[in-house]
Amino acid sequence: MINVTKLYCGSENGAPVSAQTRRPVVVWTMTRRCNLRCLHCATDSENLCYPGELNRGEAVQMLDDLATFKIPALLLSGGEPLMHPNFFSAIWQDESHPMLKALRNRPPLLKGRCAACQWKPFCGGSFRVRAQFAHGDPWASDPACYLTDEEIGCR
C-alpha cells in the first residue's frame, strides 16, 4: 500500500503536528455521470447528465476557496471526471489561477525507466504499488517491467 504521508510530505513523520497547520486532501466528485461499469465502483452512475452539478462559475469559486485554504492535494473523482462538461473548458486553461496552473504544469513524477519509456501512454506508468513495495518509492521504475532499455527508448 502506498504511504500517503510519505508521498505528500517526503517522510513517514512529515505530517504537521498542529491542527492549525494541517490541511485536508480534498476529493472533488466532479460529476456523477459515467460511461463505465467498474466492478469496484460504489455509485450507481450512468451515462447521463445529473442535476445539481457545479457550473463553470461555481467550480471556479470552489477552486478559489480551496486555493485560499491551501489544501495540499486535490483529487478529481466521479463518476468519470473526464465526462464533466467543463473538464476541458476554460476552467482548466486559466493561467492566472494558481491551483489550476499547478495542476496543469506539475512536474512529471515518474522516475528512471518509467519516466523515459516510450510506451508510457499505454500502461500510464500505473504500477506504482509494485514500485512502492520494491523500492519504497511509488514513482520509481516498475521492477517487473519486461521491456529492455532499447524497447523503452533509453538508449
TORZA-218097 format. One line per field, with one value per atom (N, C-alpha, C, O): residue in three letters; atom name; x, y, z. Coordinates in steps of 0.001 Angstrom, whole numbers, plus 500000, padded with zeros to 6 digits. Example, Ala and Ser with C-alpha at 12.3 -4.5 7.8 and 13.67 -1.06 7.14 Angstrom:
<rs>
gulum <- c(ALA/ALA/ALA/ALA/SER/SER/SER/SER) $
tigu <- c(N/CA/C/O/N/CA/C/O) $
xx <- c(513190/512300/513200/514236/512850/513670/512900/513409) $
yy <- c(494310/495500/496700/496681/497750/498940/500030/501138) $
zz <- c(507800/507800/507800/508465/507080/507140/507870/508039) $
</rs>
This chain:
<rs>
gulum <- c(MET/MET/MET/MET/ILE/ILE/ILE/ILE/ASN/ASN/ASN/ASN/VAL/VAL/VAL/VAL/THR/THR/THR/THR/LYS/LYS/LYS/LYS/LEU/LEU/LEU/LEU/TYR/TYR/TYR/TYR/CYS/CYS/CYS/CYS/GLY/GLY/GLY/GLY/SER/SER/SER/SER/GLU/GLU/GLU/GLU/ASN/ASN/ASN/ASN/GLY/GLY/GLY/GLY/ALA/ALA/ALA/ALA/PRO/PRO/PRO/PRO/VAL/VAL/VAL/VAL/SER/SER/SER/SER/ALA/ALA/ALA/ALA/GLN/GLN/GLN/GLN/THR/THR/THR/THR/ARG/ARG/ARG/ARG/ARG/ARG/ARG/ARG/PRO/PRO/PRO/PRO/VAL/VAL/VAL/VAL/VAL/VAL/VAL/VAL/VAL/VAL/VAL/VAL/TRP/TRP/TRP/TRP/THR/THR/THR/THR/MET/MET/MET/MET/THR/THR/THR/THR/ARG/ARG/ARG/ARG/ARG/ARG/ARG/ARG/CYS/CYS/CYS/CYS/ASN/ASN/ASN/ASN/LEU/LEU/LEU/LEU/ARG/ARG/ARG/ARG/CYS/CYS/CYS/CYS/LEU/LEU/LEU/LEU/HIS/HIS/HIS/HIS/CYS/CYS/CYS/CYS/ALA/ALA/ALA/ALA/THR/THR/THR/THR/ASP/ASP/ASP/ASP/SER/SER/SER/SER/GLU/GLU/GLU/GLU/ASN/ASN/ASN/ASN/LEU/LEU/LEU/LEU/CYS/CYS/CYS/CYS/TYR/TYR/TYR/TYR/PRO/PRO/PRO/PRO/GLY/GLY/GLY/GLY/GLU/GLU/GLU/GLU/LEU/LEU/LEU/LEU/ASN/ASN/ASN/ASN/ARG/ARG/ARG/ARG/GLY/GLY/GLY/GLY/GLU/GLU/GLU/GLU/ALA/ALA/ALA/ALA/VAL/VAL/VAL/VAL/GLN/GLN/GLN/GLN/MET/MET/MET/MET/LEU/LEU/LEU/LEU/ASP/ASP/ASP/ASP/ASP/ASP/ASP/ASP/LEU/LEU/LEU/LEU/ALA/ALA/ALA/ALA/THR/THR/THR/THR/PHE/PHE/PHE/PHE/LYS/LYS/LYS/LYS/ILE/ILE/ILE/ILE/PRO/PRO/PRO/PRO/ALA/ALA/ALA/ALA/LEU/LEU/LEU/LEU/LEU/LEU/LEU/LEU/LEU/LEU/LEU/LEU/SER/SER/SER/SER/GLY/GLY/GLY/GLY/GLY/GLY/GLY/GLY/GLU/GLU/GLU/GLU/PRO/PRO/PRO/PRO/LEU/LEU/LEU/LEU/MET/MET/MET/MET/HIS/HIS/HIS/HIS/PRO/PRO/PRO/PRO/ASN/ASN/ASN/ASN/PHE/PHE/PHE/PHE/PHE/PHE/PHE/PHE/SER/SER/SER/SER/ALA/ALA/ALA/ALA/ILE/ILE/ILE/ILE/TRP/TRP/TRP/TRP/GLN/GLN/GLN/GLN/ASP/ASP/ASP/ASP/GLU/GLU/GLU/GLU/SER/SER/SER/SER/HIS/HIS/HIS/HIS/PRO/PRO/PRO/PRO/MET/MET/MET/MET/LEU/LEU/LEU/LEU/LYS/LYS/LYS/LYS/ALA/ALA/ALA/ALA/LEU/LEU/LEU/LEU/ARG/ARG/ARG/ARG/ASN/ASN/ASN/ASN/ARG/ARG/ARG/ARG/PRO/PRO/PRO/PRO/PRO/PRO/PRO/PRO/LEU/LEU/LEU/LEU/LEU/LEU/LEU/LEU/LYS/LYS/LYS/LYS/GLY/GLY/GLY/GLY/ARG/ARG/ARG/ARG/CYS/CYS/CYS/CYS/ALA/ALA/ALA/ALA/ALA/ALA/ALA/ALA/CYS/CYS/CYS/CYS/GLN/GLN/GLN/GLN/TRP/TRP/TRP/TRP/LYS/LYS/LYS/LYS/PRO/PRO/PRO/PRO/PHE/PHE/PHE/PHE/CYS/CYS/CYS/CYS/GLY/GLY/GLY/GLY/GLY/GLY/GLY/GLY/SER/SER/SER/SER/PHE/PHE/PHE/PHE/ARG/ARG/ARG/ARG/VAL/VAL/VAL/VAL/ARG/ARG/ARG/ARG/ALA/ALA/ALA/ALA/GLN/GLN/GLN/GLN/PHE/PHE/PHE/PHE/ALA/ALA/ALA/ALA/HIS/HIS/HIS/HIS/GLY/GLY/GLY/GLY/ASP/ASP/ASP/ASP/PRO/PRO/PRO/PRO/TRP/TRP/TRP/TRP/ALA/ALA/ALA/ALA/SER/SER/SER/SER/ASP/ASP/ASP/ASP/PRO/PRO/PRO/PRO/ALA/ALA/ALA/ALA/CYS/CYS/CYS/CYS/TYR/TYR/TYR/TYR/LEU/LEU/LEU/LEU/THR/THR/THR/THR/ASP/ASP/ASP/ASP/GLU/GLU/GLU/GLU/GLU/GLU/GLU/GLU/ILE/ILE/ILE/ILE/GLY/GLY/GLY/GLY/CYS/CYS/CYS/CYS/ARG/ARG/ARG/ARG) $
tigu <- c(N/CA/C/O/N/CA/C/O/N/CA/C/O/N/CA/C/O/N/CA/C/O/N/CA/C/O/N/CA/C/O/N/CA/C/O/N/CA/C/O/N/CA/C/O/N/CA/C/O/N/CA/C/O/N/CA/C/O/N/CA/C/O/N/CA/C/O/N/CA/C/O/N/CA/C/O/N/CA/C/O/N/CA/C/O/N/CA/C/O/N/CA/C/O/N/CA/C/O/N/CA/C/O/N/CA/C/O/N/CA/C/O/N/CA/C/O/N/CA/C/O/N/CA/C/O/N/CA/C/O/N/CA/C/O/N/CA/C/O/N/CA/C/O/N/CA/C/O/N/CA/C/O/N/CA/C/O/N/CA/C/O/N/CA/C/O/N/CA/C/O/N/CA/C/O/N/CA/C/O/N/CA/C/O/N/CA/C/O/N/CA/C/O/N/CA/C/O/N/CA/C/O/N/CA/C/O/N/CA/C/O/N/CA/C/O/N/CA/C/O/N/CA/C/O/N/CA/C/O/N/CA/C/O/N/CA/C/O/N/CA/C/O/N/CA/C/O/N/CA/C/O/N/CA/C/O/N/CA/C/O/N/CA/C/O/N/CA/C/O/N/CA/C/O/N/CA/C/O/N/CA/C/O/N/CA/C/O/N/CA/C/O/N/CA/C/O/N/CA/C/O/N/CA/C/O/N/CA/C/O/N/CA/C/O/N/CA/C/O/N/CA/C/O/N/CA/C/O/N/CA/C/O/N/CA/C/O/N/CA/C/O/N/CA/C/O/N/CA/C/O/N/CA/C/O/N/CA/C/O/N/CA/C/O/N/CA/C/O/N/CA/C/O/N/CA/C/O/N/CA/C/O/N/CA/C/O/N/CA/C/O/N/CA/C/O/N/CA/C/O/N/CA/C/O/N/CA/C/O/N/CA/C/O/N/CA/C/O/N/CA/C/O/N/CA/C/O/N/CA/C/O/N/CA/C/O/N/CA/C/O/N/CA/C/O/N/CA/C/O/N/CA/C/O/N/CA/C/O/N/CA/C/O/N/CA/C/O/N/CA/C/O/N/CA/C/O/N/CA/C/O/N/CA/C/O/N/CA/C/O/N/CA/C/O/N/CA/C/O/N/CA/C/O/N/CA/C/O/N/CA/C/O/N/CA/C/O/N/CA/C/O/N/CA/C/O/N/CA/C/O/N/CA/C/O/N/CA/C/O/N/CA/C/O/N/CA/C/O/N/CA/C/O/N/CA/C/O/N/CA/C/O/N/CA/C/O/N/CA/C/O/N/CA/C/O/N/CA/C/O/N/CA/C/O/N/CA/C/O/N/CA/C/O/N/CA/C/O/N/CA/C/O/N/CA/C/O/N/CA/C/O/N/CA/C/O/N/CA/C/O/N/CA/C/O/N/CA/C/O/N/CA/C/O/N/CA/C/O/N/CA/C/O/N/CA/C/O/N/CA/C/O/N/CA/C/O/N/CA/C/O/N/CA/C/O/N/CA/C/O/N/CA/C/O/N/CA/C/O/N/CA/C/O/N/CA/C/O/N/CA/C/O/N/CA/C/O) $
xx <- c(500842/500000/500885/501933/500475/501254/501067/499941/502159/502132/501856/502748/500638/500231/501022/501403/501270/502043/503428/503915/504061/505389/505321/506210/504294/504131/504000/504647/503173/502938/503991/504315/504522/505409/506877/507746/507165/508542/509124/510237/508398/508871/507682/506578/507930/506855/506326/505145/507192/506806/506597/506668/506337/506267/504938/504829/503922/502607/502668/503289/502033/502028/501404/500405/501998/501521/500340/499377/500416/499400/498161/498271/496991/495739/495634/494957/496306/496265/497042/496767/498011/498812/498376/498774/497570/497095/496041/495224/496059/495062/494546/495296/493277/492739/493134/493314/493262/493332/491883/491058/491565/490187/489945/490721/488862/488421/487181/486146/487294/486174/485487/486044/484298/483495/482883/481798/483584/483244/481888/481148/481579/480340/479933/480771/478664/478170/478115/478083/478105/477999/479193/480333/478905/479978/479549/478405/480494/480235/480812/480816/481295/481936/481051/480065/481404/480699/481735/481789/482537/483615/483046/482136/483587/483107/483359/482587/484426/484791/484020/484137/483233/482590/481479/480714/481406/480401/479174/478251/479141/477990/477137/477554/475947/475069/474965/473881/476084/476136/475852/476109/475305/475069/475533/475897/475521/475985/474866/474325/474536/473529/473856/474600/473291/473534/472693/471498/473317/472617/472438/473321/471333/471106/471966/472387/472212/472877/474390/475022/474997/476454/476906/476156/478112/478611/478772/479252/478359/478613/480017/480718/480422/481771/482066/483104/481170/481398/481495/482348/480631/480656/481929/482497/482381/483611/484817/485674/484887/485997/485969/487020/484796/484680/485147/485846/484757/485188/486713/487345/487302/488751/489456/490512/488882/489431/489423/490406/488316/488206/489229/489859/489400/490375/491801/492634/492080/493414/493679/494788/492671/492811/493087/493851/492467/492655/493982/494386/494662/495982/495961/496771/495021/494972/496231/496749/496742/497957/497713/498638/496465/496195/494712/493850/494447/493081/492988/493686/492124/491916/490607/489579/490637/489437/488807/489469/487519/486830/485477/485142/484712/483385/482624/482849/481755/481623/482985/484003/482942/484137/484449/483761/485489/485795/485944/485593/486459/486651/485332/485321/484222/482917/482244/481168/482870/482314/482287/483284/481173/481071/482110/482387/482685/483680/485106/486013/485314/486642/487728/488790/487489/488499/488217/488772/487375/486977/487995/489098/487583/488438/488803/489796/488030/488388/489821/490618/490145/491448/492527/493704/492158/493138/493571/494462/492973/493207/494600/494839/495519/496898/496999/497988/495992/496080/495709/496039/495032/494592/495721/496103/496270/497455/497225/498115/496057/495820/495707/496238/495021/494872/496209/496519/496994/498321/499181/499899/499108/499879/499405/500222/498091/497568/498049/498433/498029/498391/499894/500353/500655/502090/502915/504065/502342/503083/504253/504173/505331/506471/506130/505330/506736/506476/506995/508082/506226/506591/507353/508153/507115/507772/509275/509757/510005/511465/512028/511318/513301/514023/513455/513052/513431/512991/511548/511224/510685/509275/509134/508303/509932/509850/510273/509738/511231/511759/511041/511320/510139/509558/508643/507757/508880/508044/506678/505775/506510/505237/504374/503319/504814/504065/502609/501746/502295/500873/499993/498777/500601/499813/499603/498504/500642/500462/500187/499698/500495/500261/501206/501019/502214/503099/502328/502646/501306/500324/500626/499729/501829/502151/502906/503964/502351/503015/503077/504025/502115/502146/503336/504022/503581/504725/506029/506939/506133/507337/507503/508616/506409/506462/506963/507803/506447/506832/508305/509015/508761/510129/511169/512263/510835/511838/511543/512393/510336/509956/509634/509560/509440/509153/508132/508444/506918/505894/506203/505600/507135/507427/508650/509027/509274/510442/510014/508825/511003/510724/509982/510171/509139/508399/509384/509990/509568/510553/510175/511036/508934/508509/508353/507834/508789/508676/509563/510749/508980/509705/510416/511157/510206/510811/512305/512738/513072/514503/514692/513765/515884/516193/516005/515543/516361/516203/514713/514333/513870/512435/511797/510869/512297/511773/512174/511430/513346/513847/514887/515129/515516/516516/517863/518714/518078/519401/519277/520277) $
yy <- c(498823/500000/501237/501254/502253/503488/504283/504486/504722/505526/506975/507658/507443/508768/509872/510856/509717/510728/510863/511976/509743/509784/510384/511142/510064/510578/512092/512760/512647/514087/514867/515999/514274/515033/514672/515396/513564/513167/512309/511802/512131/511255/510710/511250/509633/508993/509911/509854/510753/511629/513065/513988/513266/514599/515307/516477/514641/515276/516368/516180/517503/518583/518129/517411/518551/518171/519026/518522/520303/521245/521202/521140/521234/521260/522531/522549/523608/524870/524794/525557/523880/523775/522622/522569/521700/520583/521071/521929/520529/520837/519518/518545/519480/518219/517988/518933/516731/516344/516308/515625/517038/517164/516260/516257/515499/514695/515373/515449/515866/516527/515526/515123/515137/514291/515224/515771/515396/516397/516146/517084/514900/514541/513143/512314/512902/511551/510763/509532/511474/510845/509929/510272/508746/507804/506879/506427/506608/505699/504312/503475/504063/502790/501968/502474/500733/499848/499095/497865/499839/499233/498422/498871/497228/496363/496949/496702/497720/498270/499537/500028/500078/501368/501298/500335/502338/502388/503203/503346/503744/504545/503776/502755/504281/503698/504644/504852/505210/506199/505586/504409/506443/506047/507167/508247/506907/507879/508867/508874/509700/510742/511921/511796/513072/514287/514254/513963/514549/514577/516033/516857/516351/517734/518076/517197/519365/519840/519871/520192/519551/519599/521043/521861/521357/522725/523196/522461/524437/525032/525652/525554/526286/526839/527839/527746/528791/529811/529227/529632/528289/527643/526833/526809/526168/525375/526276/525957/527397/528334/528896/529021/529233/529750/528711/529044/527445/526389/526242/526097/526278/526167/527349/527182/528542/529720/529507/529800/528999/528743/527709/527875/526649/525608/526150/525799/527004/527611/528518/528535/529270/530141/529323/529743/528163/527285/526531/525901/526591/525970/524471/523933/523800/522343/521747/522303/520621/520034/519240/519032/518791/517980/518037/518126/517982/517924/516697/516597/515758/514547/514679/515003/514430/514528/513149/512173/513083/511806/511934/512988/510877/510896/509647/509014/509367/509179/509182/508762/509675/509791/511265/511943/511790/513222/513759/514909/512944/513408/513668/514293/513199/513423/514695/515056/515382/516639/517626/517754/518325/519202/520324/520860/520687/521760/521265/522065/519948/519419/520018/520385/520123/520663/522113/522621/522770/524138/525148/524808/526384/527495/527393/527987/526657/526494/525975/526496/524961/524303/525022/524685/526015/526741/528045/528721/528407/529690/529729/529098/530469/530574/531424/531324/532264/533160/532466/532967/531329/530637/529732/528805/529974/529226/527724/526945/527297/525864/525178/524084/525815/525226/525189/524227/526241/526278/525142/524483/524914/523836/522472/521580/522299/521016/520740/519616/521758/521569/521496/520775/522223/522339/521606/521967/520592/519859/519105/518665/518959/518227/516749/516230/516068/514634/513917/514222/512978/512297/510997/510588/510347/509072/509257/510264/508253/508308/507136/506178/507228/506111/505669/506490/504366/503798/504178/504434/504219/504560/505982/506234/506916/508303/508440/509279/507621/507728/506825/506892/505999/504954/505517/506329/505067/505478/504793/505200/503771/503038/503522/502948/504574/505114/505443/505229/505954/506224/504968/505068/503800/502567/501994/501542/502004/501486/502616/502372/503857/505001/505045/505852/504191/504130/503775/504237/502945/502758/501635/501200/501167/500088/500627/500116/501654/502374/501584/501758/500727/499939/498992/498819/498379/497473/498237/497728/499450/500259/500651/500635/501001/501351/500168/500328/498994/497798/497450/497122/497521/497119/498157/497807/499445/500498/501464/502280/501375/502349/503705/504701/503751/504994/504684/503948/505228/504890/505397/504927/506350/506917/506286/506669/505327/504630/503734/503552/503187/502294/501052/500574/500539/499307/498142/497882/497434/496366/495156/494325/495037/493883/494197/493372/495369/495718/494774/494617/494154/493170/493786/493089/495067/495706/495967/496287/495825/496129/497636/498359/498108/499544/500022/501139/499175/499541/499692/500632/498776/498845/500057/500654/500417/501567/502852/503833/502849/504047/504757/505946/504051/504659/504786/505548/504059/504111/504645/504762) $
zz <- c(500000/500000/500000/500646/499291/499219/500512/500966/501088/502296/501894/501389/502115/501661/502362/501729/503655/504376/503767/503565/503474/502875/501480/501092/500732/499380/499370/498563/500254/500274/501048/500688/502103/502986/502826/503311/502154/501947/503042/502900/504138/505207/505967/505905/506684/507448/508546/508888/509098/510203/509743/510554/508446/507895/508054/507689/508588/508723/509781/510827/509522/510511/511827/511835/512931/514254/514683/515261/514403/514846/513961/512736/514575/513813/512988/511961/513431/512693/511382/510455/511297/510077/509182/508019/509695/508873/507899/508234/506705/505692/505114/505025/504725/504204/502747/501979/502390/500987/500528/501134/499461/499006/497800/496844/497862/496733/496164/496826/494931/494276/493358/492337/493721/492852/491815/492015/490721/489711/489058/488761/488844/488171/488594/488952/488547/488798/487488/487497/486373/485060/484813/485123/484246/483954/482826/482768/481931/480824/481068/480165/482265/482595/483538/484074/483729/484660/485504/485488/486225/487018/488176/488872/488374/489444/490827/491754/490973/492278/492632/493755/491699/491909/492945/492997/493768/494836/494435/495236/493212/492790/491799/491252/491582/490564/489376/488832/488982/487915/486557/486303/485690/484312/483402/483867/482104/481126/480794/479689/481784/481589/482478/483451/482134/482917/484186/484140/485307/486594/487025/486788/487638/488087/489303/490055/489475/490682/490631/491637/489500/489420/489225/488691/489648/489578/488139/487276/487899/486591/486621/487628/485520/485421/486532/487188/486749/487774/489175/489965/489478/490795/490982/492074/489924/490013/490259/491083/489550/489744/491164/491794/491675/493038/494058/495015/493849/494756/494716/495762/493526/493407/494054/494664/493928/494615/496128/496809/496644/498083/498533/499578/497759/498109/498054/498889/497070/496975/498168/498702/498586/499751/501003/501872/501092/502247/502177/503154/501031/500824/501053/501808/500389/500503/499878/498909/500411/499858/498580/497794/498362/497175/496835/497709/495534/495029/494144/493135/494520/493737/492987/493581/491681/490859/490759/490405/491075/491123/490452/489911/490486/489887/490290/491321/489437/488018/487334/487885/486112/485284/485098/484335/485790/485722/484304/484038/483394/482024/481305/480245/481868/481250/481758/481281/482726/483212/482044/481334/481828/480656/480618/479544/481752/481780/481979/482207/481895/482224/481339/481840/480047/479138/478767/477793/479521/479190/479693/480123/479621/480057/481534/481955/482331/483747/483848/484627/483071/483184/482393/482524/481565/480766/481426/480913/482532/483182/483806/484836/483185/483686/484947/485672/485227/486367/487679/488754/487603/488819/489304/488590/490504/490940/491059/490718/491532/491686/490328/490137/489392/488063/487336/486633/487512/486901/487452/486700/488756/489376/488893/488662/488736/488247/486825/486503/485985/484592/484372/483486/485154/484919/485969/486222/486572/487601/486972/485825/487726/487177/487057/487835/486085/485972/487211/487703/487706/488936/488700/489543/487569/487317/487188/486668/487678/487664/486866/486557/486543/485937/484602/483777/484404/483129/482807/481647/483808/483558/483030/482157/483545/483099/481642/480917/481208/479850/478855/477658/479313/478468/477376/477642/476148/475021/475051/474320/475874/475965/477122/477390/477813/478960/478628/479478/477433/477144/477185/477350/477036/477033/478423/478744/479258/480625/481603/482706/481215/482078/483265/484175/483269/484427/485672/486768/485499/486565/487545/488267/487591/488515/489726/490094/490330/491411/492702/493468/492976/494210/494184/495192/493029/492895/493109/493762/492569/492760/494222/494746/494882/496303/497127/498014/496830/497584/497361/498312/496118/495791/496172/496614/496005/496178/497329/497684/497914/498931/498334/499053/497016/496300/495215/494279/495314/494315/492915/491950/492778/491462/490815/489708/491485/490935/489767/489506/489080/487958/488413/489532/487540/487810/487795/486755/488906/488956/488099/487811/487691/486906/485419/484667/484993/483576/482762/483053/481750/480946/479738/479045/479478/478312/478533/479641/477464/477544/477445/477080/477766/477648/476203/475970/475242/473840/473502/472804/473990/473718/474377/473832/475545/476259/475568/475586/474960/474293/475122/474917/476066/476940/476255/476713/475173/474511/473134/472425) $
</rs>
